[in-house]
Amino acid sequence: MAEATILYKTNKRVLRKVGVLSAAKVLAALYTILGVIYGVIYGLMLMAFSVIGSASAGAGGQEFAELAALGIGGGIAASLGVLICTPILFAVLGFIAGAIMAAVYNFTTRFTGGLELEVE
């Protein structure tokens, strides 16, 4: 029985230029997703630590119990701030980083020739 050999015709392309705004938008979206993940993790950790710290302060008597109540409220407010601010901060920084990296890539391809991609 004869074996059939399949030869794939490869088509190599060179990526010489990247759209700066396009790269910035894509990285902003990716970093927003990372910001949501980090915001949830750090927000929950901050909330847990504030409850633990408030519980230990509440064991010290009446004057510490009032501080404990403030600690829980402050911890919840801080964790909500982290949940809201982290994705926004990550999106802004991702947009800026994406624009800078695309501009630097476009500049360096003048000297290096660009990335060689193999597409089918």
C-alpha positions as CSV (number, residue, x, y, z in Angstrom):
1,M,0.0,0.0,0.0
2,A,1.4,3.3,-1.0
3,E,1.6,6.1,1.5
4,A,0.1,9.4,0.5
5,T,2.3,12.4,1.2
6,I,0.5,15.6,1.9
7,L,2.6,18.7,1.4
8,Y,1.3,21.8,3.0
9,K,2.0,24.9,1.0
10,T,3.3,27.4,3.5
11,N,2.8,31.0,3.0
12,K,5.2,33.2,4.9
13,R,4.2,36.8,5.6
14,V,6.2,39.6,7.3
15,L,4.5,41.8,9.8
16,R,6.1,45.1,9.2
17,K,3.7,47.5,10.9
18,V,1.2,47.3,13.7
19,G,-1.7,49.8,14.2
20,V,-0.9,51.8,17.3
21,L,-4.5,52.4,18.2
22,S,-5.5,48.9,17.5
23,A,-2.7,47.4,19.6
24,A,-3.6,49.9,22.4
25,K,-7.3,48.9,22.4
26,V,-6.5,45.1,22.5
27,L,-4.0,45.5,25.3
28,A,-6.5,47.7,27.2
29,A,-9.1,45.0,27.0
30,L,-6.7,42.3,28.1
31,Y,-5.4,44.3,31.0
32,T,-9.0,45.1,32.0
33,I,-9.7,41.4,32.4
34,L,-6.5,41.0,34.4
35,G,-7.5,44.0,36.5
36,V,-10.9,42.4,37.3
37,I,-9.2,39.2,38.4
38,Y,-6.6,41.0,40.5
39,G,-9.3,43.3,41.9
40,V,-11.4,40.4,43.1
41,I,-8.5,38.6,44.6
42,Y,-7.1,41.7,46.4
43,G,-10.5,43.0,47.4
44,L,-11.4,39.7,49.1
45,M,-8.0,39.5,50.8
46,L,-8.4,43.1,52.0
47,M,-11.9,42.4,53.3
48,A,-10.8,39.3,55.1
49,F,-7.8,41.0,56.7
50,S,-10.0,43.9,57.9
51,V,-12.5,41.5,59.5
52,I,-9.7,39.5,61.2
53,G,-8.1,42.7,62.4
54,S,-11.4,44.1,63.6
55,A,-12.2,40.9,65.4
56,S,-8.9,41.0,67.3
57,A,-9.4,44.6,68.1
58,G,-12.9,43.9,69.4
59,A,-11.5,41.5,72.0
60,G,-9.8,44.3,73.8
61,G,-12.8,45.9,75.5
62,Q,-15.4,48.6,74.7
63,E,-13.1,51.2,73.4
64,F,-11.5,48.8,71.0
65,A,-15.0,47.5,69.9
66,E,-15.8,50.9,68.5
67,L,-12.5,50.9,66.5
68,A,-13.4,47.3,65.3
69,A,-16.7,48.5,63.9
70,L,-14.9,51.3,62.0
71,G,-12.3,48.7,60.8
72,I,-14.9,46.5,59.2
73,G,-16.6,49.4,57.5
74,G,-13.3,50.8,56.3
75,G,-12.2,47.4,55.1
76,I,-15.3,46.9,53.1
77,A,-15.1,50.4,51.6
78,A,-11.4,49.9,50.7
79,S,-12.1,46.5,49.1
80,L,-14.9,48.0,47.0
81,G,-12.5,50.8,46.0
82,V,-10.0,48.1,44.9
83,L,-12.6,46.2,43.0
84,I,-13.6,49.4,41.1
85,C,-10.2,51.1,40.7
86,T,-8.0,48.2,39.7
87,P,-9.7,47.3,36.4
88,I,-9.8,51.0,35.4
89,L,-6.1,51.5,36.3
90,F,-5.1,48.3,34.5
91,A,-7.1,49.4,31.4
92,V,-5.5,52.8,31.2
93,L,-2.0,51.4,31.8
94,G,-2.6,48.6,29.2
95,F,-3.8,51.2,26.6
96,I,-0.7,53.3,27.2
97,A,1.7,50.3,27.2
98,G,0.0,48.9,24.0
99,A,0.5,52.2,22.2
100,I,4.1,52.6,23.3
101,M,4.9,49.0,22.3
102,A,3.3,49.2,18.9
103,A,5.1,52.5,18.2
104,V,8.4,51.0,19.3
105,Y,7.7,47.9,17.1
106,N,6.9,50.0,14.1
107,F,10.2,51.9,14.7
108,T,12.3,48.8,15.1
109,T,10.9,47.1,12.0
110,R,12.7,49.7,9.9
111,F,16.0,48.1,10.9
112,T,15.0,44.5,11.6
113,G,12.5,43.8,8.8
114,G,9.6,42.7,11.0
115,L,8.3,39.4,12.3
116,E,8.0,36.5,9.9
117,L,4.7,34.7,10.2
118,E,3.7,31.5,8.6
119,V,0.0,31.4,7.6
120,E,-2.1,28.8,5.9
